[in-house]
Amino acid sequence: MAAKDSALRLLVGIQLVSMGAMEMSGPFWPLQIQKLLGASNAQYTGLLSALVYAGPMMAAMILTPLWGRLGDRTGHKPMILRALLALAVCQALAAVTFNPWLLVGIRVMQGALAGFIAAAQAYALACCGAGGRGQVLARLQSATAVGSLAGPVLGGWLMDVSGFALLCYSATAICLLCALISLFLPSDTQRLPPKQKPAHAALPKGWLGAMLGVIVLIQAAKMMPQPFYALYVADVLHAPGWLIGASYAASAATLALSAPLWGRLFDRHQPAHTLRVIEWVAWACALTLAFTAVASEWMGFLASRLLWGVWQGALLPVAYTLIANTVAPGQQGFALGLGNSAAKAGALCGALLGGIGMGVVGLAQSFWLVALTYAIAALGIRAIRTFSRTPQTSVLSINNSQN
């Protein structure tokens, strides 16, 4: 047990630091593209700025499940190493390229070759997740949230100090260090008697498809404010610039704090009960976003952001747990890869709908669309509960017997 706890702590640290390294450059790709294009090709700035984010997401959507399936066959530790090395190489290439189109291509390659989060999730469940899968996945989600908070702050400082190249070289060095540390993770390769191997067990396709649909909906709702968030805080609430960053970080902070607590709670229940609670959490998100939409001063707006983060901790990490609890151990990587692809699909849809919705209903009413999307997600979960057969966590007994 002590060895498993040590491995999980090491993995959480690697995820926090490596995700922070990846987010260091997150806000600054359009600035680098604008610089590389120059005044003579400025008309391509909007197109390439969109592709530099959408391209890697689409590549990851397609290939992450395939990396997960490979991890199911070879072990997920090699997939963690592969992903970290790929991230390091792509960041190094981004630092030296002077062609904006090639820069977008490097980003697409990064999305195609990475898949770190899904690999880390599958590894954690294989090595550390028996009897506490919700807590394990929630701790990894918290690490991602903290890394996503700290990374852009450090990246902004590096941009001011020396520019984009130093930022990318720093991310390269951090990813290489994380890869080196990952060598000390214990192997997750399981060697079981043939009669115990569940590798050929059929995926619960109906249930898995339903969970992927839930992930798409909740991620779409989460990402919808992205295109208009800063504009809303500045133009509607007339808040100072520091509040844009502070209020944006508020929900990530409460998500990081609440996710392990939600995971501990849901580890005690069967999927049917968990799904019922998630439905009510989705309704709570809809009400919270409705409060956000009517908040006329920044204190109420900030309070709604903090509460929204608490609810977020019970959605995506728990949806991953429901998938993990109801597929065979030999299919964890593939199933979680599908879950991560669904999350990226939802994020793309949400950002697109948020931008279109802002143009249709106006900036001041945009948060009502987010509340509506959460209500639709809650109704979708209700439909799944009504019409889909919810499996039991029978896989857990298999895992517990192996540890």
C-alpha positions as CSV (number, residue, x, y, z in Angstrom):
1,M,0.0,0.0,0.0
2,A,2.9,2.4,0.9
3,A,4.5,1.7,-2.5
4,K,1.2,2.5,-4.3
5,D,0.8,5.7,-2.4
6,S,4.3,6.7,-3.2
7,A,3.8,6.0,-6.9
8,L,0.6,8.0,-7.0
9,R,2.2,11.0,-5.3
10,L,5.0,10.9,-7.8
11,L,2.6,10.6,-10.7
12,V,0.5,13.5,-9.4
13,G,3.6,15.6,-9.1
14,I,4.7,14.7,-12.6
15,Q,1.2,15.6,-14.0
16,L,1.1,18.9,-12.2
17,V,4.5,20.0,-13.4
18,S,4.2,18.7,-16.9
19,M,0.8,20.2,-17.4
20,G,2.0,23.5,-16.0
21,A,4.8,23.4,-18.6
22,M,2.4,22.8,-21.4
23,E,0.2,25.6,-20.3
24,M,3.1,28.1,-20.1
25,S,2.8,28.8,-23.8
26,G,-1.0,28.4,-23.9
27,P,-2.0,32.1,-24.1
28,F,0.9,33.2,-26.3
29,W,0.6,31.2,-29.5
30,P,-1.4,33.9,-31.3
31,L,1.3,36.5,-30.4
32,Q,4.0,34.3,-31.8
33,I,2.0,33.7,-35.0
34,Q,1.4,37.4,-35.4
35,K,5.1,38.1,-35.0
36,L,6.1,35.4,-37.5
37,L,3.5,36.5,-40.1
38,G,4.6,40.2,-40.0
39,A,2.6,43.0,-41.4
40,S,2.6,41.7,-45.0
41,N,0.7,38.5,-44.0
42,A,-1.4,39.9,-41.2
43,Q,-4.6,38.7,-42.9
44,Y,-3.8,35.1,-41.9
45,T,-3.5,35.9,-38.1
46,G,-7.1,35.0,-37.3
47,L,-7.0,31.7,-39.2
48,L,-3.8,30.5,-37.9
49,S,-4.6,31.6,-34.3
50,A,-7.7,29.4,-34.5
51,L,-5.8,26.4,-36.0
52,V,-3.0,26.6,-33.5
53,Y,-5.6,25.6,-30.8
54,A,-8.1,23.6,-32.8
55,G,-5.5,21.5,-34.7
56,P,-3.9,19.7,-31.8
57,M,-7.3,19.1,-30.2
58,M,-8.6,17.4,-33.3
59,A,-5.5,15.4,-33.7
60,A,-5.7,14.3,-30.1
61,M,-9.3,13.4,-30.4
62,I,-8.5,10.9,-33.2
63,L,-5.3,9.4,-31.8
64,T,-5.6,9.4,-28.0
65,P,-7.8,6.2,-27.9
66,L,-5.2,4.5,-30.1
67,W,-2.4,5.4,-27.8
68,G,-4.6,4.1,-24.9
69,R,-5.2,0.8,-26.7
70,L,-1.4,0.4,-27.2
71,G,-0.9,1.1,-23.5
72,D,-3.4,-1.6,-22.6
73,R,-1.1,-4.0,-24.5
74,T,2.4,-2.8,-23.5
75,G,1.7,-1.0,-20.2
76,H,0.9,2.6,-19.6
77,K,4.2,3.7,-18.1
78,P,5.9,3.6,-21.6
79,M,3.0,5.7,-22.9
80,I,3.7,8.3,-20.2
81,L,7.3,8.4,-21.2
82,R,6.5,8.6,-24.9
83,A,4.0,11.5,-24.4
84,L,6.5,13.5,-22.3
85,L,9.3,13.1,-24.8
86,A,6.9,14.0,-27.6
87,L,5.9,17.2,-25.7
88,A,9.5,18.1,-25.1
89,V,10.4,17.6,-28.8
90,C,7.5,19.6,-30.1
91,Q,8.2,22.5,-27.7
92,A,11.8,22.6,-28.8
93,L,10.8,22.6,-32.5
94,A,8.3,25.5,-31.8
95,A,11.2,27.5,-30.3
96,V,13.3,27.3,-33.4
97,T,10.8,27.6,-36.3
98,F,10.3,30.9,-38.1
99,N,7.4,29.7,-40.3
100,P,4.0,30.3,-38.8
101,W,2.4,27.5,-40.9
102,L,5.0,25.1,-39.7
103,L,4.4,26.3,-36.1
104,V,0.7,25.2,-36.5
105,G,1.9,21.9,-38.0
106,I,4.2,21.3,-34.9
107,R,1.2,22.0,-32.6
108,V,-0.9,19.4,-34.5
109,M,1.9,16.9,-34.2
110,Q,2.0,17.6,-30.5
111,G,-1.6,16.8,-30.2
112,A,-1.2,13.7,-32.2
113,L,1.7,12.3,-30.3
114,A,0.9,13.4,-26.7
115,G,-2.0,11.8,-24.9
116,F,-0.3,12.2,-21.5
117,I,-3.5,12.8,-19.4
118,A,-5.2,9.6,-20.6
119,A,-2.0,7.6,-20.1
120,A,-1.5,8.9,-16.6
121,Q,-5.1,8.1,-15.7
122,A,-4.8,4.5,-17.0
123,Y,-1.5,4.0,-15.3
124,A,-2.9,5.3,-12.0
125,L,-5.8,3.0,-12.1
126,A,-3.6,0.0,-13.0
127,C,-1.2,0.6,-10.2
128,C,-3.0,2.6,-7.5
129,G,-6.7,2.6,-8.1
130,A,-8.1,-0.5,-6.5
131,G,-10.9,0.5,-4.2
132,G,-10.4,4.3,-4.6
133,R,-10.7,5.1,-8.3
134,G,-12.7,8.2,-7.8
135,Q,-10.1,9.7,-5.5
136,V,-7.2,8.7,-7.7
137,L,-8.7,10.3,-10.9
138,A,-9.8,13.4,-8.9
139,R,-6.3,13.9,-7.6
140,L,-5.0,13.8,-11.1
141,Q,-7.7,16.3,-12.2
142,S,-6.7,18.6,-9.4
143,A,-3.1,18.4,-10.4
144,T,-4.1,19.4,-14.0
145,A,-6.1,22.3,-12.7
146,V,-3.3,23.6,-10.5
147,G,-0.8,23.2,-13.4
148,S,-3.2,25.1,-15.7
149,L,-3.3,27.9,-13.2
150,A,0.4,28.2,-12.6
151,G,1.7,27.6,-16.1
152,P,0.4,30.7,-17.8
153,V,1.7,32.9,-14.9
154,L,5.2,31.5,-15.3
155,G,4.9,31.7,-19.1
156,G,3.9,35.3,-18.9
157,W,7.0,36.1,-16.8
158,L,9.3,34.3,-19.2
159,M,7.8,36.1,-22.2
160,D,8.5,39.4,-20.5
161,V,12.0,38.4,-19.5
162,S,13.3,36.9,-22.8
163,G,10.5,36.0,-25.2
164,F,8.8,33.0,-26.8
165,A,11.9,30.9,-27.5
166,L,13.0,30.8,-23.8
167,L,9.4,29.9,-22.8
168,C,9.5,26.9,-25.2
169,Y,13.0,25.8,-24.2
170,S,11.9,26.0,-20.5
171,A,8.9,23.8,-21.2
172,T,11.2,21.4,-23.1
173,A,13.6,21.1,-20.1
174,I,10.7,20.6,-17.7
175,C,9.2,17.8,-19.8
176,L,12.5,16.1,-20.2
177,L,13.0,16.3,-16.4
178,C,9.5,14.8,-15.9
179,A,10.3,12.0,-18.3
180,L,13.5,11.2,-16.4
181,I,11.5,11.2,-13.1
182,S,8.9,8.9,-14.7
183,L,11.5,6.2,-15.1
184,F,11.2,5.7,-11.3
185,L,7.5,4.9,-11.6
186,P,6.9,1.1,-11.0
187,S,5.9,-0.9,-13.9
188,D,2.2,-1.4,-14.4
189,T,2.4,-4.4,-16.7
190,Q,0.1,-7.1,-15.2
191,R,0.9,-10.8,-15.8
192,L,-2.2,-12.8,-14.9
193,P,-3.2,-16.4,-15.4
194,P,-5.2,-16.8,-18.6
195,K,-8.4,-17.6,-16.8
196,Q,-8.2,-14.2,-15.0
197,K,-7.3,-12.1,-18.0
198,P,-10.2,-9.8,-19.1
199,A,-8.6,-8.6,-22.2
200,H,-11.2,-10.0,-24.5
201,A,-14.2,-8.9,-22.5
202,A,-16.7,-6.9,-24.5
203,L,-16.9,-3.2,-23.9
204,P,-20.3,-2.1,-22.5
205,K,-20.9,-0.1,-25.7
206,G,-24.3,1.4,-24.8
207,W,-23.1,2.5,-21.4
208,L,-19.8,3.8,-22.7
209,G,-21.4,5.7,-25.5
210,A,-23.8,7.3,-23.0
211,M,-20.9,8.4,-20.7
212,L,-19.0,9.8,-23.7
213,G,-22.2,11.8,-24.5
214,V,-22.3,13.1,-20.9
215,I,-18.6,14.2,-21.1
216,V,-19.2,16.1,-24.4
217,L,-22.2,17.9,-22.9
218,I,-20.5,18.9,-19.6
219,Q,-17.3,20.0,-21.3
220,A,-19.2,22.0,-23.9
221,A,-20.9,23.9,-21.1
222,K,-17.6,24.4,-19.3
223,M,-15.8,25.8,-22.3
224,M,-18.7,28.0,-23.7
225,P,-17.6,31.1,-21.8
226,Q,-14.1,31.0,-23.2
227,P,-14.7,33.3,-26.2
228,F,-16.5,36.0,-24.3
229,Y,-15.3,35.7,-20.7
230,A,-12.7,38.5,-20.6
231,L,-15.0,40.8,-22.7
232,Y,-17.9,40.1,-20.3
233,V,-16.0,40.9,-17.1
234,A,-14.4,44.0,-18.7
235,D,-17.4,45.5,-20.6
236,V,-20.5,44.3,-18.7
237,L,-19.2,44.3,-15.1
238,H,-16.7,47.1,-15.8
239,A,-14.2,45.3,-13.6
240,P,-10.4,46.0,-13.5
241,G,-8.0,43.8,-15.5
242,W,-6.7,42.0,-12.4
243,L,-10.2,40.7,-11.7
244,I,-10.4,39.0,-15.1
245,G,-7.5,36.7,-14.1
246,A,-8.6,36.4,-10.5
247,S,-12.2,35.4,-11.3
248,Y,-11.0,33.0,-14.1
249,A,-8.7,31.3,-11.7
250,A,-11.3,31.1,-8.9
251,S,-13.2,28.2,-10.4
252,A,-10.0,26.3,-11.2
253,A,-8.9,26.7,-7.5
254,T,-12.2,25.4,-6.1
255,L,-12.2,22.6,-8.6
256,A,-8.8,21.5,-7.5
257,L,-9.9,21.5,-3.8
258,S,-13.3,19.9,-4.3
259,A,-12.5,17.1,-6.8
260,P,-10.8,14.7,-4.3
261,L,-13.7,15.2,-1.9
262,W,-16.2,14.4,-4.5
263,G,-14.1,11.4,-5.6
264,R,-14.0,10.1,-2.0
265,L,-17.8,10.4,-1.8
266,F,-18.6,8.7,-5.0
267,D,-16.2,5.8,-4.4
268,R,-18.8,4.5,-1.9
269,H,-21.6,4.2,-4.4
270,Q,-22.6,2.1,-7.4
271,P,-22.8,3.9,-10.8
272,A,-26.6,4.2,-10.7
273,H,-26.5,6.3,-7.6
274,T,-23.5,8.3,-8.8
275,L,-25.2,9.1,-12.0
276,R,-28.2,10.4,-10.1
277,V,-26.1,12.7,-8.1
278,I,-24.3,14.0,-11.2
279,E,-27.6,14.9,-12.7
280,W,-28.4,17.1,-9.7
281,V,-24.9,18.6,-9.9
282,A,-25.6,19.5,-13.5
283,W,-28.9,21.2,-12.4
284,A,-26.9,23.0,-9.7
285,C,-24.4,24.2,-12.4
286,A,-27.4,25.5,-14.4
287,L,-28.7,27.5,-11.4
288,T,-25.2,28.8,-10.6
289,L,-24.6,30.0,-14.1
290,A,-28.1,31.7,-14.1
291,F,-26.9,33.5,-11.0
292,T,-23.7,34.4,-12.8
293,A,-25.9,35.8,-15.7
294,V,-27.8,38.1,-13.3
295,A,-24.9,39.2,-11.1
296,S,-24.6,43.0,-11.6
297,E,-21.5,43.5,-9.5
298,W,-18.2,41.7,-9.3
299,M,-18.5,40.3,-5.8
300,G,-21.6,38.2,-6.7
301,F,-19.9,37.2,-10.0
302,L,-16.8,36.0,-8.2
303,A,-18.9,34.1,-5.6
304,S,-20.7,32.3,-8.5
305,R,-17.3,31.4,-10.0
306,L,-16.1,29.9,-6.8
307,L,-19.3,27.8,-6.4
308,W,-19.2,26.7,-10.1
309,G,-15.7,25.3,-9.5
310,V,-17.0,23.2,-6.6
311,W,-19.6,21.7,-8.9
312,Q,-17.0,21.1,-11.6
313,G,-15.1,18.8,-9.3
314,A,-18.1,16.4,-9.4
315,L,-18.5,16.2,-13.2
316,L,-15.6,15.3,-15.5
317,P,-13.4,13.4,-12.9
318,V,-16.5,11.4,-11.8
319,A,-17.5,10.7,-15.4
320,Y,-14.1,9.3,-16.0
321,T,-14.5,7.2,-12.9
322,L,-17.8,5.8,-14.1
323,I,-16.1,4.7,-17.3
324,A,-13.2,3.1,-15.4
325,N,-15.4,1.3,-13.0
326,T,-17.4,-0.4,-15.7
327,V,-14.8,-1.6,-18.2
328,A,-12.4,-4.5,-17.9
329,P,-8.9,-3.7,-16.6
330,G,-7.4,-4.6,-20.0
331,Q,-9.4,-1.9,-21.7
332,Q,-8.9,1.0,-19.3
333,G,-6.4,2.8,-21.6
334,F,-8.7,2.6,-24.7
335,A,-11.8,3.6,-22.7
336,L,-10.2,6.5,-20.9
337,G,-8.7,7.6,-24.2
338,L,-12.2,7.7,-25.7
339,G,-13.2,9.8,-22.6
340,N,-10.4,12.3,-23.2
341,S,-11.3,12.5,-26.9
342,A,-14.9,13.2,-25.9
343,A,-13.7,15.9,-23.5
344,K,-11.8,17.6,-26.3
345,A,-14.8,17.3,-28.7
346,G,-16.9,19.0,-26.1
347,A,-14.4,21.7,-25.5
348,L,-14.3,22.4,-29.3
349,C,-18.0,22.5,-29.6
350,G,-18.4,24.7,-26.5
351,A,-15.9,27.3,-27.7
352,L,-17.5,27.4,-31.1
353,L,-21.1,27.7,-29.6
354,G,-19.9,30.3,-27.2
355,G,-18.5,32.5,-30.0
356,I,-21.6,32.1,-32.1
357,G,-24.0,32.5,-29.2
358,M,-22.3,35.8,-28.2
359,G,-23.0,37.1,-31.7
360,V,-26.6,36.0,-31.6
361,V,-27.8,37.0,-28.1
362,G,-25.3,39.7,-27.3
363,L,-22.5,39.8,-24.8
364,A,-24.6,40.8,-21.8
365,Q,-26.8,37.6,-22.2
366,S,-24.1,35.1,-23.0
367,F,-24.0,33.4,-19.7
368,W,-27.7,32.4,-20.0
369,L,-26.6,30.1,-22.9
370,V,-24.1,28.4,-20.6
371,A,-26.9,27.8,-18.0
372,L,-29.1,26.4,-20.8
373,T,-26.4,24.0,-21.9
374,Y,-26.1,22.7,-18.4
375,A,-29.8,22.2,-18.2
376,I,-29.6,20.2,-21.5
377,A,-26.8,18.2,-20.0
378,A,-28.9,17.4,-16.9
379,L,-31.8,16.3,-19.1
380,G,-29.4,14.2,-21.1
381,I,-28.2,12.5,-17.9
382,R,-31.8,11.9,-16.9
383,A,-32.5,10.2,-20.3
384,I,-29.5,8.0,-19.8
385,R,-30.7,7.0,-16.3
386,T,-34.1,6.2,-17.7
387,F,-33.3,4.4,-20.9
388,S,-29.8,3.0,-20.5
389,R,-29.0,-0.1,-18.4
390,T,-26.5,0.9,-15.8
391,P,-23.8,-1.7,-15.1
392,Q,-22.5,-2.7,-11.7
393,T,-18.9,-2.1,-10.6
394,S,-18.1,-5.7,-11.1
395,V,-14.6,-4.8,-12.5
396,L,-13.6,-3.6,-9.1
397,S,-13.7,-7.1,-7.6
398,I,-11.3,-8.2,-10.3
399,N,-8.9,-5.4,-9.6
400,N,-9.0,-5.9,-5.8
401,S,-8.2,-9.6,-6.3
402,Q,-5.1,-8.6,-8.2
403,N,-3.6,-6.3,-5.6
